[in-house]
């Protein structure tokens, strides 16, 4: 008896749980790239249960839209190291105008993001009994 030939299966034919499991191994940027290929994978990307851990390594990542804030969020890490961040650790009176502007931009980006996180958490908590 000859073995039956294997047939190809498209990723979108997998069930929801399998797709979520595959997405769980990808970083934020890879998830976003995969989500841009079709509507079904975009819906998987937007599933809040996928986003229990968020890690950011630059201020730009906070505004990319490559993540979803939702009720599953349990861990949040915002940490980056660069020459610009080192500048922000210097006392204000020692900074020039450009350095102060860089620090203000970082501060506003992080504050705005954290405000979004807090608003989502409050919204989720008011929905729960």
Biotite code that builds the C-alpha atoms (Angstrom):
import biotite.structure as struc

atoms = struc.array([
    struc.Atom([0.000, 0.000, 0.000], chain_id="A", res_id=1, res_name="UNK", atom_name="CA", element="C"),
    struc.Atom([1.339, 3.376, -1.020], chain_id="A", res_id=2, res_name="UNK", atom_name="CA", element="C"),
    struc.Atom([1.259, 6.148, 1.553], chain_id="A", res_id=3, res_name="UNK", atom_name="CA", element="C"),
    struc.Atom([-1.295, 8.820, 0.855], chain_id="A", res_id=4, res_name="UNK", atom_name="CA", element="C"),
    struc.Atom([0.240, 12.017, -0.462], chain_id="A", res_id=5, res_name="UNK", atom_name="CA", element="C"),
    struc.Atom([0.443, 14.919, 1.939], chain_id="A", res_id=6, res_name="UNK", atom_name="CA", element="C"),
    struc.Atom([-1.670, 17.866, 1.027], chain_id="A", res_id=7, res_name="UNK", atom_name="CA", element="C"),
    struc.Atom([-0.610, 21.412, 1.689], chain_id="A", res_id=8, res_name="UNK", atom_name="CA", element="C"),
    struc.Atom([-2.506, 23.373, 4.267], chain_id="A", res_id=9, res_name="UNK", atom_name="CA", element="C"),
    struc.Atom([-2.642, 27.141, 4.333], chain_id="A", res_id=10, res_name="UNK", atom_name="CA", element="C"),
    struc.Atom([-1.923, 28.749, 7.709], chain_id="A", res_id=11, res_name="UNK", atom_name="CA", element="C"),
    struc.Atom([-5.344, 30.374, 7.762], chain_id="A", res_id=12, res_name="UNK", atom_name="CA", element="C"),
    struc.Atom([-6.951, 26.920, 7.752], chain_id="A", res_id=13, res_name="UNK", atom_name="CA", element="C"),
    struc.Atom([-5.634, 26.260, 11.244], chain_id="A", res_id=14, res_name="UNK", atom_name="CA", element="C"),
    struc.Atom([-8.060, 26.674, 14.114], chain_id="A", res_id=15, res_name="UNK", atom_name="CA", element="C"),
    struc.Atom([-8.010, 29.782, 16.321], chain_id="A", res_id=16, res_name="UNK", atom_name="CA", element="C"),
    struc.Atom([-6.093, 28.174, 19.198], chain_id="A", res_id=17, res_name="UNK", atom_name="CA", element="C"),
    struc.Atom([-3.313, 26.982, 16.859], chain_id="A", res_id=18, res_name="UNK", atom_name="CA", element="C"),
    struc.Atom([-2.998, 30.434, 15.318], chain_id="A", res_id=19, res_name="UNK", atom_name="CA", element="C"),
    struc.Atom([-2.803, 32.063, 18.750], chain_id="A", res_id=20, res_name="UNK", atom_name="CA", element="C"),
    struc.Atom([-0.146, 29.540, 19.735], chain_id="A", res_id=21, res_name="UNK", atom_name="CA", element="C"),
    struc.Atom([1.922, 30.337, 16.630], chain_id="A", res_id=22, res_name="UNK", atom_name="CA", element="C"),
    struc.Atom([1.568, 34.080, 17.234], chain_id="A", res_id=23, res_name="UNK", atom_name="CA", element="C"),
    struc.Atom([2.665, 33.632, 20.858], chain_id="A", res_id=24, res_name="UNK", atom_name="CA", element="C"),
    struc.Atom([6.176, 32.710, 19.669], chain_id="A", res_id=25, res_name="UNK", atom_name="CA", element="C"),
    struc.Atom([6.570, 35.875, 17.577], chain_id="A", res_id=26, res_name="UNK", atom_name="CA", element="C"),
    struc.Atom([7.843, 39.266, 18.671], chain_id="A", res_id=27, res_name="UNK", atom_name="CA", element="C"),
    struc.Atom([5.670, 42.371, 18.250], chain_id="A", res_id=28, res_name="UNK", atom_name="CA", element="C"),
    struc.Atom([7.069, 43.317, 14.842], chain_id="A", res_id=29, res_name="UNK", atom_name="CA", element="C"),
    struc.Atom([6.723, 39.800, 13.426], chain_id="A", res_id=30, res_name="UNK", atom_name="CA", element="C"),
    struc.Atom([3.160, 39.570, 14.701], chain_id="A", res_id=31, res_name="UNK", atom_name="CA", element="C"),
    struc.Atom([2.303, 42.834, 12.988], chain_id="A", res_id=32, res_name="UNK", atom_name="CA", element="C"),
    struc.Atom([3.932, 41.732, 9.733], chain_id="A", res_id=33, res_name="UNK", atom_name="CA", element="C"),
    struc.Atom([2.017, 38.462, 9.710], chain_id="A", res_id=34, res_name="UNK", atom_name="CA", element="C"),
    struc.Atom([-1.208, 40.273, 10.576], chain_id="A", res_id=35, res_name="UNK", atom_name="CA", element="C"),
    struc.Atom([-0.849, 42.451, 7.490], chain_id="A", res_id=36, res_name="UNK", atom_name="CA", element="C"),
    struc.Atom([-1.165, 39.430, 5.186], chain_id="A", res_id=37, res_name="UNK", atom_name="CA", element="C"),
    struc.Atom([-4.906, 38.792, 5.569], chain_id="A", res_id=38, res_name="UNK", atom_name="CA", element="C"),
    struc.Atom([-8.002, 39.640, 7.614], chain_id="A", res_id=39, res_name="UNK", atom_name="CA", element="C"),
    struc.Atom([-8.036, 36.375, 9.582], chain_id="A", res_id=40, res_name="UNK", atom_name="CA", element="C"),
    struc.Atom([-4.464, 36.838, 10.786], chain_id="A", res_id=41, res_name="UNK", atom_name="CA", element="C"),
    struc.Atom([-5.213, 40.473, 11.586], chain_id="A", res_id=42, res_name="UNK", atom_name="CA", element="C"),
    struc.Atom([-8.041, 39.300, 13.861], chain_id="A", res_id=43, res_name="UNK", atom_name="CA", element="C"),
    struc.Atom([-5.633, 36.886, 15.589], chain_id="A", res_id=44, res_name="UNK", atom_name="CA", element="C"),
    struc.Atom([-3.177, 39.785, 16.070], chain_id="A", res_id=45, res_name="UNK", atom_name="CA", element="C"),
    struc.Atom([-5.984, 41.820, 17.649], chain_id="A", res_id=46, res_name="UNK", atom_name="CA", element="C"),
    struc.Atom([-6.993, 39.074, 20.103], chain_id="A", res_id=47, res_name="UNK", atom_name="CA", element="C"),
    struc.Atom([-6.353, 40.616, 23.558], chain_id="A", res_id=48, res_name="UNK", atom_name="CA", element="C"),
    struc.Atom([-5.466, 37.231, 25.078], chain_id="A", res_id=49, res_name="UNK", atom_name="CA", element="C"),
    struc.Atom([-2.285, 37.240, 23.000], chain_id="A", res_id=50, res_name="UNK", atom_name="CA", element="C"),
    struc.Atom([-0.961, 40.348, 24.720], chain_id="A", res_id=51, res_name="UNK", atom_name="CA", element="C"),
    struc.Atom([-0.218, 39.440, 28.352], chain_id="A", res_id=52, res_name="UNK", atom_name="CA", element="C"),
    struc.Atom([3.412, 40.640, 28.141], chain_id="A", res_id=53, res_name="UNK", atom_name="CA", element="C"),
    struc.Atom([4.650, 43.841, 26.515], chain_id="A", res_id=54, res_name="UNK", atom_name="CA", element="C"),
    struc.Atom([8.316, 44.800, 26.321], chain_id="A", res_id=55, res_name="UNK", atom_name="CA", element="C"),
    struc.Atom([9.564, 47.996, 24.745], chain_id="A", res_id=56, res_name="UNK", atom_name="CA", element="C"),
    struc.Atom([13.184, 48.747, 23.959], chain_id="A", res_id=57, res_name="UNK", atom_name="CA", element="C"),
    struc.Atom([12.871, 52.213, 22.432], chain_id="A", res_id=58, res_name="UNK", atom_name="CA", element="C"),
    struc.Atom([10.487, 55.163, 22.682], chain_id="A", res_id=59, res_name="UNK", atom_name="CA", element="C"),
    struc.Atom([9.488, 54.658, 19.030], chain_id="A", res_id=60, res_name="UNK", atom_name="CA", element="C"),
    struc.Atom([8.048, 51.210, 19.857], chain_id="A", res_id=61, res_name="UNK", atom_name="CA", element="C"),
    struc.Atom([5.408, 52.812, 22.071], chain_id="A", res_id=62, res_name="UNK", atom_name="CA", element="C"),
    struc.Atom([3.788, 54.495, 19.071], chain_id="A", res_id=63, res_name="UNK", atom_name="CA", element="C"),
    struc.Atom([4.192, 51.840, 16.361], chain_id="A", res_id=64, res_name="UNK", atom_name="CA", element="C"),
    struc.Atom([0.818, 50.171, 16.760], chain_id="A", res_id=65, res_name="UNK", atom_name="CA", element="C"),
    struc.Atom([2.450, 46.735, 16.788], chain_id="A", res_id=66, res_name="UNK", atom_name="CA", element="C"),
    struc.Atom([0.710, 45.653, 19.992], chain_id="A", res_id=67, res_name="UNK", atom_name="CA", element="C"),
    struc.Atom([-2.740, 45.521, 21.566], chain_id="A", res_id=68, res_name="UNK", atom_name="CA", element="C"),
    struc.Atom([-3.612, 46.858, 25.007], chain_id="A", res_id=69, res_name="UNK", atom_name="CA", element="C"),
    struc.Atom([-6.205, 44.637, 26.579], chain_id="A", res_id=70, res_name="UNK", atom_name="CA", element="C"),
    struc.Atom([-7.416, 42.936, 29.733], chain_id="A", res_id=71, res_name="UNK", atom_name="CA", element="C"),
    struc.Atom([-4.856, 40.110, 29.377], chain_id="A", res_id=72, res_name="UNK", atom_name="CA", element="C"),
    struc.Atom([-1.929, 42.511, 30.005], chain_id="A", res_id=73, res_name="UNK", atom_name="CA", element="C"),
    struc.Atom([-0.068, 41.294, 33.087], chain_id="A", res_id=74, res_name="UNK", atom_name="CA", element="C"),
    struc.Atom([3.535, 42.444, 32.559], chain_id="A", res_id=75, res_name="UNK", atom_name="CA", element="C"),
    struc.Atom([4.832, 45.661, 31.093], chain_id="A", res_id=76, res_name="UNK", atom_name="CA", element="C"),
    struc.Atom([8.472, 46.572, 30.578], chain_id="A", res_id=77, res_name="UNK", atom_name="CA", element="C"),
    struc.Atom([9.644, 49.912, 29.205], chain_id="A", res_id=78, res_name="UNK", atom_name="CA", element="C"),
    struc.Atom([13.407, 49.992, 29.184], chain_id="A", res_id=79, res_name="UNK", atom_name="CA", element="C"),
    struc.Atom([15.890, 51.325, 26.689], chain_id="A", res_id=80, res_name="UNK", atom_name="CA", element="C"),
    struc.Atom([19.501, 52.303, 26.773], chain_id="A", res_id=81, res_name="UNK", atom_name="CA", element="C"),
    struc.Atom([20.960, 54.803, 24.385], chain_id="A", res_id=82, res_name="UNK", atom_name="CA", element="C"),
    struc.Atom([22.975, 57.946, 24.403], chain_id="A", res_id=83, res_name="UNK", atom_name="CA", element="C"),
    struc.Atom([19.696, 59.879, 24.436], chain_id="A", res_id=84, res_name="UNK", atom_name="CA", element="C"),
    struc.Atom([18.499, 58.145, 27.601], chain_id="A", res_id=85, res_name="UNK", atom_name="CA", element="C"),
    struc.Atom([21.837, 58.800, 29.265], chain_id="A", res_id=86, res_name="UNK", atom_name="CA", element="C"),
    struc.Atom([21.212, 62.456, 28.546], chain_id="A", res_id=87, res_name="UNK", atom_name="CA", element="C"),
    struc.Atom([17.861, 62.236, 30.327], chain_id="A", res_id=88, res_name="UNK", atom_name="CA", element="C"),
    struc.Atom([19.603, 60.997, 33.465], chain_id="A", res_id=89, res_name="UNK", atom_name="CA", element="C"),
    struc.Atom([21.670, 64.172, 33.665], chain_id="A", res_id=90, res_name="UNK", atom_name="CA", element="C"),
    struc.Atom([20.503, 66.992, 35.922], chain_id="A", res_id=91, res_name="UNK", atom_name="CA", element="C"),
    struc.Atom([18.315, 69.501, 34.077], chain_id="A", res_id=92, res_name="UNK", atom_name="CA", element="C"),
    struc.Atom([20.580, 72.462, 34.742], chain_id="A", res_id=93, res_name="UNK", atom_name="CA", element="C"),
    struc.Atom([23.435, 70.662, 32.900], chain_id="A", res_id=94, res_name="UNK", atom_name="CA", element="C"),
    struc.Atom([21.429, 70.017, 29.706], chain_id="A", res_id=95, res_name="UNK", atom_name="CA", element="C"),
    struc.Atom([21.418, 72.167, 26.614], chain_id="A", res_id=96, res_name="UNK", atom_name="CA", element="C"),
    struc.Atom([18.156, 72.973, 24.798], chain_id="A", res_id=97, res_name="UNK", atom_name="CA", element="C"),
    struc.Atom([18.402, 70.026, 22.390], chain_id="A", res_id=98, res_name="UNK", atom_name="CA", element="C"),
    struc.Atom([18.983, 67.591, 25.245], chain_id="A", res_id=99, res_name="UNK", atom_name="CA", element="C"),
    struc.Atom([16.015, 69.018, 27.160], chain_id="A", res_id=100, res_name="UNK", atom_name="CA", element="C"),
    struc.Atom([13.810, 68.643, 24.072], chain_id="A", res_id=101, res_name="UNK", atom_name="CA", element="C"),
    struc.Atom([14.841, 64.986, 23.640], chain_id="A", res_id=102, res_name="UNK", atom_name="CA", element="C"),
    struc.Atom([14.035, 64.250, 27.276], chain_id="A", res_id=103, res_name="UNK", atom_name="CA", element="C"),
    struc.Atom([10.666, 65.986, 27.037], chain_id="A", res_id=104, res_name="UNK", atom_name="CA", element="C"),
    struc.Atom([9.729, 63.937, 23.981], chain_id="A", res_id=105, res_name="UNK", atom_name="CA", element="C"),
    struc.Atom([10.652, 60.704, 25.784], chain_id="A", res_id=106, res_name="UNK", atom_name="CA", element="C"),
    struc.Atom([8.739, 61.764, 28.868], chain_id="A", res_id=107, res_name="UNK", atom_name="CA", element="C"),
    struc.Atom([5.585, 62.644, 26.899], chain_id="A", res_id=108, res_name="UNK", atom_name="CA", element="C"),
    struc.Atom([5.654, 59.416, 24.868], chain_id="A", res_id=109, res_name="UNK", atom_name="CA", element="C"),
    struc.Atom([6.015, 57.250, 27.966], chain_id="A", res_id=110, res_name="UNK", atom_name="CA", element="C"),
    struc.Atom([3.446, 59.231, 29.962], chain_id="A", res_id=111, res_name="UNK", atom_name="CA", element="C"),
    struc.Atom([0.888, 59.081, 27.150], chain_id="A", res_id=112, res_name="UNK", atom_name="CA", element="C"),
    struc.Atom([1.421, 55.350, 26.776], chain_id="A", res_id=113, res_name="UNK", atom_name="CA", element="C"),
    struc.Atom([1.124, 54.673, 30.504], chain_id="A", res_id=114, res_name="UNK", atom_name="CA", element="C"),
    struc.Atom([-2.049, 56.758, 30.600], chain_id="A", res_id=115, res_name="UNK", atom_name="CA", element="C"),
    struc.Atom([-3.498, 54.520, 27.865], chain_id="A", res_id=116, res_name="UNK", atom_name="CA", element="C"),
    struc.Atom([-2.558, 51.438, 29.896], chain_id="A", res_id=117, res_name="UNK", atom_name="CA", element="C"),
    struc.Atom([-4.186, 52.857, 33.040], chain_id="A", res_id=118, res_name="UNK", atom_name="CA", element="C"),
    struc.Atom([-7.340, 53.842, 31.156], chain_id="A", res_id=119, res_name="UNK", atom_name="CA", element="C"),
    struc.Atom([-7.645, 50.352, 29.678], chain_id="A", res_id=120, res_name="UNK", atom_name="CA", element="C"),
    struc.Atom([-7.167, 48.729, 33.093], chain_id="A", res_id=121, res_name="UNK", atom_name="CA", element="C"),
    struc.Atom([-9.800, 50.994, 34.684], chain_id="A", res_id=122, res_name="UNK", atom_name="CA", element="C"),
    struc.Atom([-12.212, 50.302, 31.854], chain_id="A", res_id=123, res_name="UNK", atom_name="CA", element="C"),
    struc.Atom([-11.666, 46.545, 32.226], chain_id="A", res_id=124, res_name="UNK", atom_name="CA", element="C"),
    struc.Atom([-12.078, 46.658, 36.006], chain_id="A", res_id=125, res_name="UNK", atom_name="CA", element="C"),
    struc.Atom([-15.382, 48.549, 35.755], chain_id="A", res_id=126, res_name="UNK", atom_name="CA", element="C"),
    struc.Atom([-16.720, 45.918, 33.351], chain_id="A", res_id=127, res_name="UNK", atom_name="CA", element="C"),
    struc.Atom([-15.846, 43.022, 35.653], chain_id="A", res_id=128, res_name="UNK", atom_name="CA", element="C"),
    struc.Atom([-18.275, 42.244, 38.495], chain_id="A", res_id=129, res_name="UNK", atom_name="CA", element="C"),
])
